[in-house]
Amino acid sequence: MSDMPAHPWLQQRKTGFYLRAKVPLEIRDEFGKVEVVKSLRTKEPRVALQRVRIEAVKLEQEFSDCRRALAKTSQRAESVSDEDLQRIVLIWFHDQERNAAARQRALRFEDDELEVALNALRHDAALSKDAGDAETQRHVNSEIDAIKAEHSLAIESGSNQYRLLFELVQRAMIERDKRSIRRLKGDFDNRAFDSLFNGVSPESSRPEAPEFKSKTLGELIDEYENEPSRRHVTDKTRMTYRIISRALGELLGREKPISEISREDCRRVRDVLCDLPPNATKRFPNMTIEQASRHAKDEGLERLSPTTIKLYLGHLSAIFGYAAREGYITANPAANLPAPKHKTRKKDRRAPFALGQLKAMFNAPLYTGCQDDEAGYAKKGSNKLRRGRFWVPLLALYSGMRLNECCQLRTADIQKVDGVDVIRVEEEAGSDKSVKTAAGERIIPVHPELKKVGFLAYVAEKQKAGEEMLFPDLPKGKDGYRSSPFSKWFKRFMEKAGADKERTSFHSFRHTFKDAQREAEIPEERAEAINGRDDGRNVGQNYGNGFATKTLEKDMRKIKYAGLNLSHLYTS
C-alpha cells in the first residue's frame, strides 16, 4: 500500500483489511464501545481503501447521532429554571430545619457539653463557607446527589446549573448551622440570616415542589423505537420489542407517566409475558396480551421458552435503561428483573438426531435425485440440484452451526487461515448478519466430508459468479431472517423423508455435532471454541488467546458419524 494514500482507520491483518477506529472519549458512554473494529471483507488494498472510506462516513454519522443524543440530555437539564432550583433547595432546607429543631429539643446539655456542641457547629459553619475545602465539597455534593434523586433532576456535574445548585446548597448548609447555633443558645427566633430563606422555618409549611411534566410511557416507547442508534436493529428484534411495547401499553397504559412506573408494575408485565404461548399474537389476534396469557394458563398450553422470556425481559430493561440514561427517571425499574426458574422438562428438551433419521434425510430425493429443489424436492426425479436446501443441513451436521448462521453465510466467509480452509462466522454491522452471542463469532475449519461432497467447489462457483450470498436462493422471511422460512420448510422435509420424530428439529444437528465431539474426546474448551459458546476464544496466532487454526482442524477431522455413508454425494 506504499503507493496509495493511507486512511487512519484502515488496518491490515493476515486475514484481510479491517476498519479500526477509536470512539471519541466524550461519547463513549453513549456509544457503548471504546473502539469499533469491522472486517472490510477483502485482501485487495485498493478495494479496502474504497470500502473504509464508505464505512468511515457511516461511522462518523453514528458518532454525530450520539453527540446529538447527549445534547438533548443537556437541553433537558437546561429546561429546569433557576427559580425551580431555588424552590427545590428551600424544600431541602425546610426538611433539614425541621429535623434539626426536633433533635435539639430532645437534647439536654451540661454547661461544658453545650460549649463543645456550639464549637462543633461553629466549626461546621466556618467550613461550609469555604467552597474550596475538600470536606465541604464532599458534603455538598452528597446532598446534591440526594436532591437530584428525589426530584429526578438530570443535571450534569460541571454544568452551570450544577454550579448554581452547589452554591444554593452551600448557602442552605450555612443557614442551617447558624440557626442551630442560635437555638442552642436559647434563641428560638426564626428570622433568616440569608434573605433567600426568609419565611422558611420548622413551623412553616413545606414549600411546594416545582412541577416537571414527566414523559408518558407512550412517548418513551415511540422515542426509543426511533432512536438513531437503533437504525441497525434487525426486523426480528423490532418485532420482539413491539410485543414488549404492546404489553406495556395494554397493562400499564400509554398515558402513564414513566416517573410513576414501579418495580411492581414491571413484575406484573413480566408475569403476563411468562405465561404467553408461542406466536400468541398470530394464534389469538382478537385477544389482548393479558387475555392470551390467561387463556394459555387456563388451557395448559405450551408457554414461551426460558430463552425467549429472558430475551423479552432484556428488552423490557433496555427500554427503561434508556429512560434512565436520558435522565427521564432516576433508576431503571426493570433492571435485573429475575425470570421465573422454569426448568425445562427432560421430555421437552431437544434431542440429537438418531442414525436412522440422518440416513432417511440424506437418502431422500433431494440428495439422490428429485424433480426440483422447490415444490418437487420430495418427489423422485433425475435432478440433483445443489443449492441452499441441499447444503444447509450438511453444513449444520459437520460444523455445529446454528440455522441462521448457515443461511446468512456470504461467499467471502469461506477463507484460508494459516493454510486451513475455514468458515468465518461473525456479525457484520450494517448488514442483516447476526450471531446469537459475542462468543458466536468464530472460525470453523471445513470438515473433510464437506470437501468430498464438493462444498469448496460450490463456494468457488458462487465466488466466480460474483454472488455475495453463499445461498442466494434462500428467501428472507417477514422478520428479515432467511432461517425463518427455512425452518418451516425443514419441518416438512423431515416429515416427507420419514425422519420426523418427537423432540427433534433443525437445532438437533447442533446436539448431534456436540455428541460427536464427545465421542471423539475433543477437550471441552476446544469444542466450545468451534461451537461458538463459552468465551468465544477459538483462533490463536492472529486472534489473541485462543487456539491455533491447525489445532482446531485436527479436532474437526475426528468428527465422524458411525454408520452414516454419504459416498453417493461425493464429487471427489
Summary of the structure (lengths in Angstrom):
residues: 572
radius of gyration: 32.5
end to end distance: 39.2
largest distance: 111.4
contacts: 1682
relative contact order: 0.07
helix: 54%
strand: 6%
